[in-house]
C-alpha cells in the first residue's frame, strides 16, 4: 500500500512539475508541449540524409511539405484553440507582404522561360510560407517556450559541430586540405550554406548563456566554443561577416543595458562569457588549420582555403570575389532589361546562361546569383524583388518597435535574439542562396514566426476582439484551402522531384562512361516529367534522348529533343545531340544548323567544337572551320582547339600545304611536346611530301614509318566516327587495323612515343584496357610528351581494371601537367 502511495506522490510531483499556468510559470504542460513537438519535427530536417538522391534537398523538401501537412491538419482539428491567434498571424503586415510575394511568384509560372521549373521552385515557397504560418500559430502567446526552443536549437548545433569537428580531424590524412574543407557541409549540400546554418543558430546559444543560471550557462558556453571552432574551420567568409555583426549587435545591446541599469560588472562578465570561447576557438582553429595545411604534400597547386585571418583578408579582394561580382552585374543587367516580369521564379539558372558562355567550360552553369535579393529581382521583376526585400525591412522594423515598446522584458529578448539570428540569415541571403535550401528555409520560417509573434504581443493584437463568424471563416477556409489547394499538389511535385533526383544520382554518374552502361529502358521510364531540368540545368528530355540515340532510336530521340530545346533554350545540349543524329542521317544542312547553334551557345565546350568541325569538314566548308577556330581560341586557346582545326582543314584539303605546316609549328611553339600536335604535324608533312615528290629523297624506313602512321591515323579516325554512330563491330575492326599500322610505324622508329600512345588509345577504344595500359606505359617510358594526356588515359585504363589507387595517382599527375579533363574524372572516381 505504501508503494502505491509513493507512486501516486511521484506522479503528482511529475504532474506538478510539468504544469504551466501563465508566462510567470517555469514548467511546461502537455498543451505547451505540442508546439515544441511540432517545432522539433521541423528541425529534424537538419539530420535527414539524401536517401539515395543526388542532393539531400530532394528528400528534405519532401519531408518539410509532409510536416506542413500534418501540422496544419492538427491545427484545423483543434481550430477552437487556434482560430483567434491564426487571425492575428494572417493579418499582420509581414504576412500580407509575404502572401503578395507568394502570389506574384505563383503568377510568374505562367510567364516563366520554363514553367515546370518555376512550379518546382514555387512549391518550395509554399512549403516555407506554410511552415511560417504553422509555427506562428503554434507559438503565439507562448513566450515561456522560447527558452526550451533556444536550448533545442543549441543541442542541434552541438551535434552538428561535433560531427563536423570529428570529420575534420579524421579526414585530414586521407584527402587534400581543400577537399577536406569542401566536404564539411553537413546535410546542406554546400559548405557556405552549412556555415550560415551554424551562424543562424548561434544567437539562440547566446540567449541561453544570457538568461540561464550557472550550470546551464557553462553548458551553453561549451556549445558556443565548439560551434565557433566549427565555423572557423569551414572557411566560409560570409559566415564570418554574420558572426561579426551578431556579436557587435549583442555587445551593443549589453552596453545599452548597462547605460540604463548601471551594472558595469555584470556587463563585463556577460561579454566575457562570449569573448572567452570566441578567442579560444579562434586561436585553436588557427593552430589546427595551419598544422593540417603543413601536413599536406607540397604540390604546385596553391591551397585556396586557410586560417580565419587568411580568409578574412580576402573578403574585400576584387580578385577573390570577381565571380560573385560578375553574377551580381548579370542579374542587375537582366532586371533592367526585364523590369516588369523577370524570367520566372527559379528560372535564373536558365536566364544566366547567355551571360556565362564565356566563363564556364562544357556544361557548367552557375545556377544562382549568390544573392537572393538580386535573384528575386531578376526572376520576379522590380515589384517582386521589392516585396522580397520588404520582408527583411519588416523584421528590422518589428524588432525596433518591440524594443521601444512597453512589453515584457522576456518578449523584448525574444525579439532581439531572433533579430540577431535574422542578421545571420540576411548576410547569407546577400552572399549565397539560402532561398533554395530546406534547412535554412525552416530556420527562416521559425525565426520570423517568433519575431512576428513578439511584435503581435507588443501591439496587443492577439487580445483584439474579433467577430466569431470571421474567426471561423479564417480558421475553416483559409487553412482548408492551403491544405487542399496548395499542400496536396506540393507533396506530389516534391515527391516527383525526389524520384527524379534518385534517378539522376545513377544516370549522371553514367555519363562518365563511354559507351554508356545503362540502357534507354533503364533511364527513360524512371525519370518523371517533373522536373524537366537536372540539378545542373540540363534538360532531362535530352538525357533521355541520348540513351535512345545509343539504341539507334533516332526518331524517338528527336521527339524528346524538341521538348528539351524548349525546357532550356540557351543550353544547346539538345541541338548538340540533334547535330549528331542529322549527320548520321546525312542531312548535313540540319546537322550544321544544330551544331552551329550548340557551339555558339557554349563555345567553351570541347565536344560541341569537335562536332561542328566534323560537320564542316564533311561539308568542305573551310571558311566556317576557320571562324569556329577563331571563336574557340577567344575562350580556350588550348591544344585540342588547334588539333581539331588542323584535322578538319586536312580532311577538307586532303593534302597539307605550307600554311597548315606553319600553323602546326605555331601550335607546337605554344604547346611543346603535345602528342596530338606532333602527330598532326607529321601527317601534314607526310602528305606534303607525297605531293611534291620529296619522299623520293628520304630513307626507305622513314617512308614506311610515315606511311604506316598515316594509315593508322586514318583507321583510328574512322573507328572513332563509327563508334559515334554505334557501329561497334566495324569500329573495333578499324581500331585493330589502326593498331597494326601504329606498331609497324613504331618498328621503324621505336623512339617516337606517339605511335605507342595511339596504339594504346585504339586498345582503349576497344575496351581492351590491359593491352591499352601496356602501350601507354611504353609511351610514358620514352619521356617525350609533357601535356599529361598519356598519364590521363593510363589512369582511365587502370580505373577500369579495378586498380583505383594507382589509377588516381596517374590522374593526379596528369592534372599537375595541365591536362584539365583529369579534374572531372578525379572528382568522380578518386574521392
C-alpha positions in Angstrom: 0.0 0.0 0.0 2.8 2.3 0.9 4.3 1.6 -2.5 1.1 2.7 -4.3 1.1 5.9 -2.2 4.7 6.6 -3.1 3.9 6.1 -6.8 0.9 8.5 -6.5 3.1 11.1 -4.8 5.8 10.7 -7.5 3.1 11.0 -10.2 1.7 14.1 -8.5 5.1 15.7 -8.4 5.7 14.9 -12.0 2.3 16.4 -13.0 3.0 19.5 -10.9 6.5 19.9 -12.4 5.1 19.7 -15.9 2.2 22.2 -15.4 2.4 25.8 -16.5 -0.2 28.5 -15.6 1.0 31.7 -17.2 4.2 33.3 -18.5 5.4 33.5 -14.9 5.4 29.7 -14.7 8.7 27.8 -15.1 7.2 24.5 -16.0 5.7 23.1 -19.1 2.2 21.5 -19.6 1.1 18.9 -22.2 -0.7 21.6 -24.3 2.5 23.6 -24.4 4.5 20.5 -25.3 2.6 20.3 -28.6 4.3 23.4 -30.2 7.7 22.1 -29.1 6.9 18.8 -30.6 6.0 20.2 -34.0 8.9 22.6 -33.8 11.2 19.6 -33.2 9.6 17.8 -36.2 10.5 20.7 -38.4 14.1 20.9 -37.1 14.6 17.1 -37.7 15.2 18.2 -41.3 18.8 19.1 -40.2 19.7 15.4 -40.0 17.8 14.0 -43.0 20.2 12.3 -45.4 19.7 12.1 -49.2 18.1 8.6 -49.2 19.7 7.8 -52.5 19.0 11.1 -54.2 21.7 13.2 -56.0 21.2 16.1 -53.5 19.7 15.8 -49.9 17.4 18.7 -50.6 15.1 16.3 -52.6 14.2 14.2 -49.5 14.4 17.3 -47.2 11.8 19.4 -49.2 9.5 16.4 -49.4 9.8 16.0 -45.6 9.1 19.6 -44.9 6.0 19.6 -47.1 4.7 16.5 -45.3 5.3 18.1 -41.9 3.5 21.2 -43.1 0.5 19.0 -44.0 0.5 17.1 -40.6 0.9 20.3 -38.6 -1.9 22.2 -40.5 -4.1 19.2 -40.1 -3.6 19.3 -36.3 -4.3 23.0 -36.2 -7.6 22.5 -38.2 -8.7 19.7 -35.9 -8.1 22.0 -32.9 -9.4 25.2 -34.6 -11.2 26.3 -31.4 -7.9 26.7 -29.7 -6.1 28.4 -32.5 -8.7 30.5 -34.5 -8.0 33.8 -32.7 -4.2 33.6 -32.9 -4.4 32.4 -36.5 -6.4 35.6 -37.4 -3.7 37.8 -35.9 -0.9 35.9 -37.6 -2.5 36.1 -41.0 -3.5 39.8 -40.9 -0.2 41.5 -39.8 1.8 43.4 -42.4 4.6 40.9 -42.6 2.2 38.2 -43.5 0.4 40.4 -46.0 3.7 41.2 -47.8 4.7 37.5 -47.7 1.3 36.5 -49.2 1.7 39.1 -52.0 5.2 37.8 -52.8 3.8 34.3 -52.8 1.0 35.2 -55.2 3.4 37.0 -57.6 5.8 34.0 -57.6 2.8 31.8 -58.4 1.7 34.0 -61.3 5.3 34.1 -62.7 4.9 30.4 -63.5 2.7 31.4 -66.5 5.4 33.7 -68.0 8.5 31.8 -67.0 11.0 30.6 -69.5 10.5 27.1 -68.1 7.1 26.9 -66.3 7.8 23.4 -65.0 11.0 24.5 -63.3 9.1 27.5 -61.9 6.4 25.2 -60.5 9.1 23.1 -58.8 10.6 26.2 -57.1 7.2 27.6 -56.3 6.2 24.6 -54.2 9.3 25.3 -52.0 7.8 28.8 -51.3 4.6 27.0 -50.4 6.5 24.8 -48.0 8.2 27.7 -46.3 5.2 30.1 -46.0 3.0 27.3 -44.6 5.8 26.5 -42.1 5.9 30.1 -41.1 2.1 30.2 -40.6 2.1 26.9 -38.7 4.9 27.9 -36.3 3.5 31.4 -35.8 0.1 29.9 -34.7 1.6 27.3 -32.5 4.0 29.6 -30.6 1.7 32.7 -30.5 1.2 33.8 -26.9 3.7 31.1 -25.5 6.6 33.3 -24.6 7.7 30.9 -21.9 8.5 28.2 -24.6 11.3 30.2 -26.1 13.9 29.0 -23.6 13.1 25.4 -24.4 13.2 26.1 -28.2 16.5 28.0 -27.8 18.1 25.1 -26.0 16.8 22.7 -28.5 18.5 24.6 -31.3 21.6 24.7 -29.1 21.6 20.9 -28.9 21.2 20.6 -32.6 24.1 23.0 -33.0 26.1 20.8 -30.6 25.5 17.7 -32.6 26.3 19.4 -35.9 29.5 20.9 -34.5 30.7 17.6 -33.0 30.1 15.7 -36.3 31.9 18.3 -38.3 34.9 18.5 -36.0 35.2 14.7 -36.0 35.1 14.7 -39.8 37.8 17.5 -39.9 40.2 15.6 -37.7 39.6 12.1 -39.1 39.8 13.2 -42.8 42.9 15.3 -42.7 45.2 12.5 -43.6 43.1 11.0 -46.4 42.4 13.9 -48.8 43.7 17.2 -49.8 43.1 20.2 -47.5 40.8 22.0 -49.9 38.8 18.8 -50.5 38.6 18.3 -46.7 37.2 21.8 -46.2 34.7 21.4 -49.1 33.4 18.2 -47.5 32.4 20.0 -44.3 28.8 20.7 -45.4 26.6 18.6 -43.1 23.4 17.7 -45.0 23.0 21.1 -46.6 24.9 20.2 -49.8 27.2 23.2 -49.6 29.8 24.3 -47.0 28.7 28.0 -47.3 25.1 27.1 -46.6 26.1 24.9 -43.7 28.2 27.6 -42.2 25.3 30.0 -42.4 23.1 27.4 -40.8 25.5 27.4 -37.8 25.7 31.1 -37.7 22.0 31.5 -37.6 21.7 29.2 -34.6 24.5 30.8 -32.6 22.3 33.7 -31.3 20.0 31.1 -29.6 23.0 29.7 -27.7 24.0 33.3 -26.7 20.4 33.7 -25.4 20.8 30.7 -23.3 24.1 32.0 -21.9 22.5 35.4 -21.3 19.5 34.1 -19.4 20.4 30.7 -17.8 21.8 30.0 -14.4 25.4 28.8 -13.8 25.2 25.2 -15.0 23.1 26.0 -18.0 25.4 28.9 -18.8 28.5 26.7 -18.6 26.9 24.0 -20.8 26.0 26.6 -23.5 29.4 28.2 -23.3 30.9 24.9 -24.3 28.4 24.6 -27.2 29.4 28.1 -28.2 33.1 27.2 -28.2 32.5 24.1 -30.4 30.2 25.9 -32.8 32.7 28.8 -33.2 35.6 26.4 -33.8 33.4 24.6 -36.4 32.5 27.9 -38.1 36.2 28.9 -38.2 37.4 25.7 -39.8 34.7 25.7 -42.5 36.3 28.7 -44.1 33.1 30.4 -45.2 33.7 34.1 -45.4 30.1 35.2 -45.3 29.6 33.4 -42.0 32.5 35.4 -40.6 30.7 38.6 -41.5 27.5 37.3 -40.0 29.3 36.4 -36.8 30.9 39.7 -36.6 27.6 41.6 -36.9 25.8 39.3 -34.5 28.5 39.8 -31.8 28.7 43.6 -32.4 24.9 43.8 -32.1 24.9 41.7 -28.9 27.7 43.7 -27.2 25.9 46.9 -28.2 22.8 45.6 -26.6 24.8 44.9 -23.4 26.3 48.3 -23.3 22.9 49.9 -23.9 21.5 47.8 -21.0 24.4 48.9 -18.8 23.8 52.5 -19.6 20.2 52.1 -18.4 20.8 49.8 -15.4 24.4 50.9 -14.4 25.5 47.2 -14.0 29.1 47.5 -15.2 30.5 44.4 -13.6 27.6 42.2 -14.9 28.1 43.7 -18.4 31.8 42.8 -18.3 31.0 39.2 -17.2 28.4 38.8 -19.9 30.9 40.0 -22.5 33.5 37.7 -21.1 31.1 34.7 -21.4 31.1 35.2 -25.2 34.5 36.7 -25.8 36.5 33.9 -24.0 35.2 30.9 -26.0 35.4 33.1 -29.1 39.1 33.9 -28.5 40.0 30.3 -27.6 38.1 28.9 -30.7 39.9 31.4 -32.9 43.4 30.5 -31.6 42.7 26.8 -31.6 41.4 26.9 -35.2 44.3 29.0 -36.4 46.7 26.4 -35.0 44.9 23.3 -36.3 44.3 24.7 -39.8 48.0 25.7 -40.1 49.0 22.3 -38.9 46.8 20.4 -41.3 48.0 22.6 -44.2 51.6 22.0 -43.4 51.0 18.2 -43.4 49.8 18.3 -47.0 52.2 17.2 -49.7 53.9 20.0 -51.4 52.4 20.4 -54.9 52.2 23.2 -57.5 48.6 23.8 -56.6 48.1 26.7 -54.1 45.6 25.9 -51.4 42.5 28.1 -51.7 41.4 27.8 -48.0 43.3 28.7 -44.9 43.2 30.2 -41.4 40.5 32.7 -40.4 42.9 35.6 -40.8 43.9 34.5 -44.2 40.3 34.1 -45.4 39.2 37.4 -43.8 41.9 39.1 -45.7 40.3 38.0 -49.0 36.8 39.4 -48.2 37.4 42.8 -49.8 39.7 41.4 -52.6 38.2 42.1 -56.0 40.2 39.3 -57.5 38.8 36.8 -55.0 35.2 38.0 -55.4 35.1 38.7 -59.1 32.9 35.7 -59.7 30.2 36.9 -57.4 30.5 40.5 -58.7 30.0 39.2 -62.2 26.9 37.3 -61.1 25.5 40.4 -59.5 26.2 42.5 -62.5 24.5 40.0 -64.7 21.4 39.9 -62.5 21.2 43.7 -62.4 21.5 43.9 -66.2 18.8 41.3 -66.6 16.5 43.1 -64.2 17.0 46.4 -66.0 16.1 44.7 -69.3 13.1 42.8 -67.8 11.8 45.1 -65.1 8.2 44.0 -65.1 8.0 40.2 -65.3 11.5 38.8 -65.0 12.4 35.3 -66.1 10.0 33.5 -63.6 10.6 32.0 -60.2 13.5 29.6 -60.2 14.5 30.4 -63.8 17.7 32.3 -63.2 19.6 29.1 -63.8 18.3 29.4 -67.4 18.4 33.1 -68.0 22.0 33.4 -66.7 23.4 31.0 -69.4 23.9 33.6 -72.2 25.8 35.8 -69.7 28.1 33.0 -68.8 29.0 31.3 -72.0 32.5 32.9 -71.9 33.1 31.9 -68.3 32.4 28.1 -68.0 33.7 25.1 -69.8 31.5 22.4 -71.2 28.2 22.0 -69.3 28.9 24.0 -66.2 26.2 26.5 -65.1 26.4 28.9 -62.1 22.7 28.1 -61.1 22.4 31.1 -58.7 23.2 34.8 -58.4 24.7 34.2 -55.0 22.4 36.9 -53.7 18.8 36.0 -53.1 17.7 39.7 -53.3 19.1 40.2 -56.8 18.0 36.8 -57.9 14.4 37.6 -56.9 14.6 40.9 -58.7 15.8 39.0 -61.9 13.1 36.3 -61.6 10.1 38.4 -60.5 10.9 41.8 -61.7 11.3 45.0 -59.7 8.0 44.7 -57.8 8.7 41.1 -56.8 12.2 42.0 -55.7 10.8 44.8 -53.6 8.3 42.5 -52.0 11.0 40.1 -51.0 13.2 43.0 -49.7 10.1 44.2 -47.8 10.1 41.0 -45.7 13.5 41.9 -44.3 12.6 45.6 -43.7 9.6 44.4 -41.7 11.6 42.3 -39.4 14.0 45.2 -38.8 11.1 47.5 -38.1 9.3 45.0 -35.9 12.4 44.5 -33.7 12.9 48.2 -33.3 9.3 48.7 -32.4 9.3 45.9 -29.8 12.5 47.1 -28.1 10.9 50.6 -27.7 7.5 49.3 -26.5 6.2 48.7 -23.0 6.0 45.0 -23.5 7.7 42.5 -21.1 11.5 42.1 -21.0 11.1 38.4 -22.0 9.2 39.5 -25.2 11.9 42.1 -25.9 14.6 39.5 -25.5 12.8 37.1 -27.9 12.5 39.9 -30.5 16.2 40.9 -30.1 17.8 37.4 -30.2 15.6 36.3 -33.1 16.7 39.5 -34.8 20.4 38.5 -34.2 19.6 35.2 -35.9 17.9 37.0 -38.7 21.1 39.0 -39.2 22.9 35.8 -39.9 20.2 34.8 -42.4 20.3 38.2 -44.1 24.0 38.1 -44.7 23.7 34.6 -46.1 20.9 35.8 -48.4 23.2 38.6 -49.6 26.1 36.3 -50.4 24.6 32.9 -51.1 21.3 31.2 -51.9 19.5 30.0 -48.7 16.2 30.5 -50.5 16.7 27.1 -52.2 17.8 25.0 -49.2 15.1 23.5 -46.9 17.3 23.6 -43.8 17.8 27.4 -43.9 14.2 27.9 -45.0 12.9 26.1 -41.9 15.1 28.3 -39.8 13.8 31.4 -41.7 10.2 30.3 -41.0 10.9 29.7 -37.3 12.9 33.0 -36.8 10.3 35.2 -38.5 7.5 33.4 -36.8 8.9 34.1 -33.4 9.9 37.7 -34.3 6.4 38.5 -35.7 4.8 36.9 -32.6 6.8 39.3 -30.4 5.6 42.2 -32.5 2.0 41.0 -32.2 2.4 40.6 -28.4 3.8 44.1 -28.2 1.0 45.5 -30.2 -1.6 43.5 -28.2 -3.1 42.3 -31.5 -3.8 38.9 -30.1 -6.1 40.4 -27.5 -8.3 42.2 -30.0 -11.8 41.0 -30.2 -12.9 39.6 -33.5 -16.3 38.7 -34.9 -16.7 35.0 -34.2 -18.0 34.3 -37.7 -14.9 35.9 -39.1 -12.7 33.8 -36.9 -14.5 30.6 -38.0 -14.2 31.7 -41.7 -10.5 32.2 -41.4 -9.9 29.1 -39.4 -12.0 26.8 -41.6 -11.5 28.3 -45.1 -8.0 29.8 -45.2 -6.3 26.7 -43.7 -8.5 24.3 -45.5 -7.7 25.9 -48.9 -4.0 25.9 -48.0 -4.1 22.2 -47.2 -6.1 21.0 -50.2 -5.2 23.6 -52.9 -1.5 24.0 -52.1 -0.1 21.2 -50.0 -1.5 18.2 -51.8 -0.1 19.2 -55.2 3.1 20.4 -53.4 3.6 17.0 -51.9 3.1 15.4 -55.4 5.6 17.8 -57.0 8.2 17.4 -54.3 7.8 13.6 -54.4 8.3 13.6 -58.2 11.4 15.8 -57.7 12.8 13.4 -55.1 12.2 10.4 -57.5 14.0 12.3 -60.3 17.0 13.1 -58.0 17.3 9.4 -57.1 17.3 8.5 -60.8 19.8 11.3 -61.6 22.2 10.0 -59.0 22.8 6.9 -61.1 22.3 8.4 -64.6 24.6 11.4 -64.3 27.4 9.2 -63.0 26.9 7.0 -66.0 27.7 10.0 -68.3 31.4 9.5 -67.5 31.3 6.1 -69.2 32.0 5.6 -72.9 29.9 3.9 -74.1 27.1 4.4 -71.7 26.5 1.4 -69.5 22.8 2.0 -68.8 20.2 1.3 -71.5 17.4 3.5 -72.6 14.7 1.4 -70.9 16.6 1.8 -67.6 16.6 5.6 -67.9 13.6 6.8 -69.9 10.9 5.3 -67.7 12.4 6.3 -64.3 12.8 10.0 -65.0 9.5 11.8 -64.2 8.3 14.7 -66.3 8.6 16.9 -63.2 11.2 18.4 -63.0 12.4 18.7 -66.6 15.8 20.0 -65.7 18.7 18.2 -64.0 20.5 19.7 -61.0 22.9 21.3 -63.4 20.1 22.7 -65.7 20.5 20.1 -68.4 17.1 19.2 -70.0 16.2 15.7 -68.7 14.5 15.0 -72.0 17.9 15.5 -73.7 19.4 13.0 -71.3 16.6 10.5 -72.2 17.3 11.2 -75.9 21.0 10.4 -75.5 20.2 6.9 -74.3 17.7 6.5 -77.2 20.4 7.6 -79.6 22.7 4.9 -78.2 20.0 2.4 -79.0 19.6 3.8 -82.5 16.1 5.0 -81.8 16.7 8.3 -83.5 13.2 9.3 -84.4 12.1 8.8 -80.8 15.1 10.7 -79.6 14.2 13.7 -81.8 10.8 13.9 -80.2 12.4 14.3 -76.8 15.0 16.7 -78.1 12.3 19.0 -79.4 10.9 19.3 -75.8 14.4 19.6 -74.4 15.1 22.7 -76.6 12.0 24.4 -75.0 13.0 23.4 -71.4 16.3 25.2 -71.7 16.6 27.2 -74.9 20.0 28.6 -74.0 21.9 25.5 -73.0 22.3 24.0 -76.5 22.7 20.3 -75.4 19.6 19.3 -77.4 21.0 20.9 -80.5 24.3 19.2 -80.0 22.6 15.8 -79.9 20.4 16.7 -82.9 23.5 17.6 -84.9 24.9 14.0 -84.4 21.6 12.5 -85.4 21.3 14.5 -88.6 24.9 13.9 -89.5 24.3 10.2 -89.2 21.2 10.6 -91.5 23.4 12.6 -93.9 21.2 15.6 -93.5 24.1 18.0 -93.4 22.3 21.3 -93.6 20.3 20.3 -90.4 23.4 18.9 -88.8 25.3 22.2 -89.5 22.4 24.4 -88.2 22.2 22.5 -84.9 26.0 22.0 -84.5 26.5 25.8 -85.0 23.7 26.7 -82.5 25.1 24.3 -79.9 28.7 25.5 -80.3 28.0 29.3 -80.2 25.7 28.9 -77.2 28.6 27.2 -75.3 31.9 27.9 -77.2 34.0 26.6 -74.3 32.5 23.1 -74.7 35.0 20.7 -76.4 32.5 18.1 -77.7 30.5 20.8 -79.4 33.5 22.3 -81.1 34.6 18.8 -82.2 31.1 18.1 -83.7 31.0 21.4 -85.5 34.4 20.9 -87.0 33.5 17.3 -88.1 30.3 18.5 -89.8 32.0 21.4 -91.5 34.9 19.2 -92.7 32.3 16.8 -94.3 30.7 19.8 -96.0 34.1 21.0 -97.2 33.5 24.4 -95.5 36.9 25.8 -94.6 35.5 29.3 -94.1 33.3 28.3 -91.1 36.0 25.9 -89.8 38.3 28.9 -89.5 35.6 31.0 -87.9 34.9 28.3 -85.3 38.6 28.0 -84.6 38.9 31.8 -84.1 35.9 31.8 -81.8 37.1 28.9 -79.6 40.5 30.5 -79.2 38.9 33.5 -77.6 38.0 31.4 -74.6 40.2 28.3 -74.7 43.4 28.6 -76.6 44.4 25.0 -75.9 45.9 22.1 -77.8 42.6 20.5 -78.6 41.4 23.7 -80.4 44.5 23.7 -82.7 44.5 19.9 -83.2 40.8 19.7 -84.3 41.3 22.7 -86.6 44.3 21.1 -88.3 42.4 17.8 -88.6 39.4 19.5 -90.1 41.4 21.5 -92.6 43.5 18.5 -93.6 40.3 16.4 -94.1 39.0 19.1 -96.5 42.2 19.7 -98.4 43.3 16.0 -98.3 46.9 17.1 -98.7 48.8 19.5 -96.4 50.3 22.8 -97.5 52.8 25.4 -96.2 50.1 27.3 -94.4 49.0 24.3 -92.4 52.6 23.3 -91.7 53.3 26.8 -90.3 50.2 26.6 -88.2 51.3 23.2 -86.8 54.7 24.8 -85.9 52.9 27.7 -84.2 50.8 25.3 -82.2 53.9 23.3 -81.1 55.6 26.6 -80.1 52.6 27.3 -77.8 52.3 23.7 -76.6 55.7 21.9 -77.0 55.7 18.2 -76.6 51.9 17.8 -77.2 51.4 14.3 -78.7 48.4 15.1 -80.8 50.0 18.2 -82.3 53.2 16.3 -83.1 51.2 13.6 -84.8 49.3 16.3 -86.8 52.4 17.9 -88.0 53.8 14.6 -89.1 50.7 13.9 -91.0 50.7 17.3 -92.7 54.4 17.0 -93.6 53.9 13.5 -95.0 51.0 14.5 -97.3 53.1 17.4 -98.5 56.0 15.1 -99.2 53.7 12.9 -101.4 52.5 15.9 -103.2 55.9 17.4 -104.0 57.9 14.2 -104.6 60.1 14.8 -101.5 59.7 11.3 -100.3 61.9 10.0 -103.0 64.9 11.6 -101.2 64.0 10.1 -97.8 65.3 6.8 -96.5 63.1 3.8 -97.0 62.4 3.3 -93.3 61.3 6.9 -92.9 58.9 6.5 -95.9 57.5 3.4 -94.3 57.2 5.0 -90.9 55.2 7.9 -92.2 53.0 5.7 -94.4 52.2 3.3 -91.6 51.4 6.2 -89.2 49.1 7.9 -91.7 47.3 4.6 -92.3 47.0 4.2 -88.6 45.6 7.7 -88.1 43.1 7.2 -90.9 41.8 4.0 -89.5 41.7 5.4 -85.9 39.7 8.4 -87.0 37.3 6.2 -89.0 37.0 3.9 -85.9 36.0 6.9 -83.8 33.5 8.0 -86.3 31.9 4.5 -86.5 31.9 4.3 -82.7 29.9 7.6 -82.5 27.4 6.0 -84.9 27.1 3.0 -82.6 28.6 0.6 -85.2 30.9 -1.0 -82.7 31.9 -4.1 -84.7 33.1 -2.0 -87.6 34.7 0.4 -85.1 36.7 -2.4 -83.5 37.8 -3.7 -86.9 39.2 -0.3 -87.8 40.8 0.0 -84.3 42.6 -3.3 -84.9 43.9 -2.0 -88.3 45.0 1.3 -86.6 46.9 -0.7 -84.0 48.6 -2.7 -86.7 49.9 0.3 -88.6 50.9 2.2 -85.4 53.0 -0.7 -84.3 54.6 -1.1 -87.8 55.5 2.6 -87.6 56.9 2.0 -84.1 59.1 -0.8 -85.5 60.7 1.7 -87.9 61.1 4.4 -85.2 60.9 3.0 -81.7 61.8 6.4 -80.2 58.5 8.1 -81.2 56.2 7.9 -78.3 53.1 9.0 -80.4 53.0 5.6 -82.1 52.7 3.7 -78.8 50.3 6.2 -77.4 48.0 6.0 -80.3 48.1 2.2 -80.2 47.2 2.4 -76.5 44.3 4.7 -77.3 43.0 2.3 -80.0 43.0 -0.5 -77.5 41.2 1.8 -75.0 38.5 2.4 -77.6 38.1 -1.4 -77.9 37.8 -1.6 -74.0 40.9 -3.8 -74.0 42.3 -2.0 -71.0 45.1 -4.4 -70.2 46.8 -4.0 -73.7 46.0 -0.3 -73.7 48.0 0.1 -70.5 51.0 -1.8 -71.9 51.4 0.6 -74.8 50.5 3.7 -72.9 53.2 2.9 -70.3 55.7 2.2 -73.1 54.9 5.7 -74.5 55.5 7.1 -71.0 58.8 5.3 -70.7 60.2 7.4 -73.6 59.5 10.6 -71.6 58.8 12.7 -74.6 55.3 14.0 -74.0 54.7 16.7 -71.4 51.0 17.5 -71.6 49.6 14.9 -69.3 47.4 13.2 -71.9 49.2 9.8 -71.8 49.0 9.8 -67.9 45.3 10.6 -68.1 44.4 7.7 -70.3 46.7 5.4 -68.3 44.7 6.4 -65.3 41.4 5.6 -67.1 42.7 2.2 -68.1 43.8 1.4 -64.5 40.4 2.5 -63.1 38.6 0.2 -65.5 41.0 -2.6 -64.4 40.0 -2.1 -60.8 43.3 -0.5 -59.8 41.8 2.6 -58.3 44.7 3.8 -56.2 47.3 3.5 -59.0 44.8 5.0 -61.5 44.2 8.0 -59.3 47.9 8.6 -58.9 48.2 8.8 -62.7 45.3 11.1 -62.9 46.7 13.4 -60.3 50.0 13.5 -62.3 48.0 14.3 -65.5 46.3 17.2 -63.8 49.5 18.6 -62.4 50.9 18.5 -66.0 47.9 20.6 -67.2 45.5 18.0 -68.6 42.3 19.7 -67.3 40.0 16.8 -68.2 41.6 14.8 -65.4 39.9 17.0 -62.8 36.4 15.7 -63.7 37.5 12.1 -63.5 39.2 12.6 -60.2 36.1 14.2 -58.7 34.0 11.3 -59.9 36.4 8.4 -59.0 39.1 9.4 -56.6 37.2 10.9 -53.6 
